[in-house]
Amino acid sequence: MSKVTREDVQAASDRIAGLVERTPLVEAKIAGARAWLKCECLQTGGAFKLRGATNRLLQLDEEQRRRGVVAFSSGNHARGVAIAARRLGIQATIVMPSDAPAVKIEGTRAEGAEIVFFDRARESREAIAAKLAGELGATVVPSFDDPMIVAGQGTVGLEILEQLAQAGEPSPRRIVVPTGGGGLASGIALACPDAEILCVEPEGWDDMRRSLELGEIVPVPGGAPPTLCDALQTPRVSPITFGILKGRGAKAVAVGESEIVDAVRFAWAEHGLVVEPGGAAALAALLSGKVEPADGTVAMVSGGNVDPALHARIVGGNYPAEVR
């Protein structure tokens, strides 16, 4: 496993300064507790993924930049890589599942990336990306299984510490993080060594939870249920992210679809935030009581790339009854 340190996170923060937004930290009342929402749904590209992508691509040499990059993603990492690549004059090819939300496909394509679709149920995105990279001589940019991606995502944790200090508030007691592959959670764990880290996954896709409980990586089992959280449908976490989170004593919980829908609705009704289902997982855990909403808790609101029609149905209370 490639080691990642807090010093790597600080170096990433210096490297990407001015290329990512310093997103708001918003106070929220949840079950009487005074908590905070870190709004990466307002980041350029609609998610935290630009942080890691920018940090990784800035470290490519001239020959690597000329040959381009290949990434695989259901959308948020895809768009983050596409934005970073466009800014640096690098050609990006993105392997995306054919059932990815249209808003994510369109957003990625609008940044100039070439998209190659695959069947999420039958094909391996990693194998397709490796084949393309070999043909093109390009560099593969994973969504979480890369030390510099993790370091880049961790910069959001440094921002949280700075923002709370500037507001005269104590450092966070607990940070609750939507988790797919664990890049964001592990980066924050490095950046905020004194905070308890709680990962939140959709029910049936909670491989990080089971891995942490067993002490070894286990994949999502076959036949996992459908979920609104396309951003969190990662079939297996990586040794890098698992190792960091295990070493920090992180814990994880799973939330159901109805709890996620309630969190998307809460974010809009109470704070005017458009949040995608996967980005609302941490908030869902607090609202449902699966994670205690104690004072000083920070919930990552990690993405806002949701189909407008779906969002309108959710916040209007018109989402199908079977998931409520």
DAHU-V381387 format. One record per pair of residues at least 6 apart in sequence whose C-alpha atoms are under 7 Angstrom apart, sorted by the first residue. I is the first residue (numbers start at 1). GAP is how many residues later the second one is. If there is no record, write none. Layout:
# DAHU-V381387
I:GAP, I:GAP
This chain:
# DAHU-V381387
1:238, 1:239, 2:145, 2:238, 3:144, 4:143, 4:147, 5:185, 6:184, 6:185, 8:143, 9:142, 9:143, 9:145, 9:146, 9:182, 12:43, 12:139, 12:140, 12:143, 13:142, 15:40, 16:38, 16:39, 20:24, 20:31, 21:22, 21:23, 23:16, 23:17, 23:19, 23:20, 24:14, 24:15, 25:11, 25:12, 25:13, 25:14, 26:10, 26:11, 26:12, 27:7, 27:8, 27:9, 27:10, 28:6, 28:7, 28:8, 28:9, 29:6, 30:257, 30:263, 31:262, 33:260, 33:261, 33:262, 34:261, 34:262, 35:260, 35:261, 35:262, 35:263, 36:261, 36:262, 36:263, 37:261, 37:262, 37:263, 37:264, 38:260, 38:261, 38:262, 38:263, 39:261, 39:262, 39:263, 40:7, 40:8, 40:261, 40:262, 40:263, 41:6, 41:234, 41:260, 41:261, 41:262, 41:263, 45:34, 45:35, 46:257, 46:258, 46:259, 47:29, 47:255, 47:256, 47:257, 48:105, 48:254, 48:255, 49:27, 49:28, 49:31, 49:104, 50:30, 50:31, 50:34, 51:101, 51:102, 52:96, 52:97, 52:98, 52:99, 52:100, 52:101, 53:27, 53:28, 53:31, 53:96, 54:30, 55:93, 55:94, 55:97, 56:92, 56:93, 64:74, 64:75, 65:25, 66:24, 67:69, 67:70, 67:71, 68:22, 68:23, 68:24, 68:70, 68:71, 69:22, 69:23, 69:24, 69:69, 69:70, 69:71, 69:72, 70:22, 70:23, 70:24, 70:59, 70:63, 70:68, 70:69, 70:70, 70:71, 71:7, 71:22, 71:23, 71:24, 71:58, 71:69, 71:70, 71:71, 72:6, 72:22, 72:23, 72:24, 72:53, 72:57, 72:70, 73:22, 73:23, 73:70, 74:22, 74:23, 74:26, 74:156, 74:157, 75:25, 75:29, 75:30, 76:28, 77:66, 78:16, 78:30, 79:28, 79:29, 82:10, 82:26, 82:29, 82:30, 82:31, 83:28, 85:6, 85:7, 86:25, 86:26, 91:22, 92:21, 92:22, 93:20, 93:21, 93:22, 94:19, 94:20, 94:21, 94:22, 95:20, 95:21, 95:22, 95:23, 95:30, 95:34, 96:19, 96:20, 96:21, 96:22, 97:20, 97:21, 97:22, 97:23, 98:19, 98:20, 98:21, 101:206, 103:202, 103:203, 103:204, 104:201, 133:6, 133:7, 144:6, 144:37, 144:38, 144:39, 145:93, 145:95, 150:33, 150:34, 150:36, 150:37, 151:36, 153:30, 153:31, 153:34, 154:30, 154:33, 154:34, 154:36, 154:37, 156:32, 157:31, 157:34, 157:35, 158:33, 161:10, 164:6, 164:7, 172:23, 172:124, 172:125, 172:126, 173:22, 173:23, 173:123, 173:124, 174:21, 174:22, 174:23, 174:122, 174:123, 174:124, 175:20, 175:21, 175:22, 175:23, 175:122, 175:123, 175:124, 176:21, 176:22, 176:23, 176:106, 176:122, 176:123, 176:124, 177:8, 177:21, 177:22, 177:23, 177:105, 177:122, 177:123, 178:21, 178:22, 178:23, 178:100, 178:101, 178:103, 178:104, 178:122, 178:124, 179:6, 179:20, 179:21, 179:22, 179:53, 180:21, 180:51, 180:52, 180:53, 180:54, 181:53, 181:55, 181:56, 181:57, 182:55, 182:59, 183:58, 185:14, 186:55, 186:58, 186:59, 189:8, 189:56, 196:54, 197:53, 197:54, 198:52, 198:53, 198:54, 199:52, 199:53, 199:54, 200:52, 200:53, 200:54, 200:81, 200:82, 200:85, 201:31, 201:52, 201:53, 201:54, 201:80, 202:27, 202:52, 202:53, 202:54, 203:51, 203:52, 203:53, 204:20, 204:21, 205:15, 205:19, 205:28, 206:48, 207:11, 207:12, 207:13, 207:29, 208:29, 208:44, 209:42, 209:43, 209:44, 210:8, 211:6, 211:7, 212:34, 212:39, 218:18, 219:16, 219:17, 220:15, 220:16, 227:30, 228:49, 229:48, 229:49, 230:48, 231:47, 232:46, 255:29, 255:30, 257:66, 258:65, 258:66, 259:25, 259:29, 260:17, 260:20, 260:21, 260:24, 261:16, 261:53, 263:17, 263:20, 263:21, 264:11, 264:12, 264:13, 264:16, 265:49, 265:50, 267:6, 267:7, 267:8, 268:6, 274:30, 275:28, 275:29, 275:31, 276:27, 276:28, 276:29, 276:30, 279:22, 279:23, 279:24, 279:25, 280:21, 282:17, 282:18, 283:16, 285:6, 286:6, 286:7, 313:6
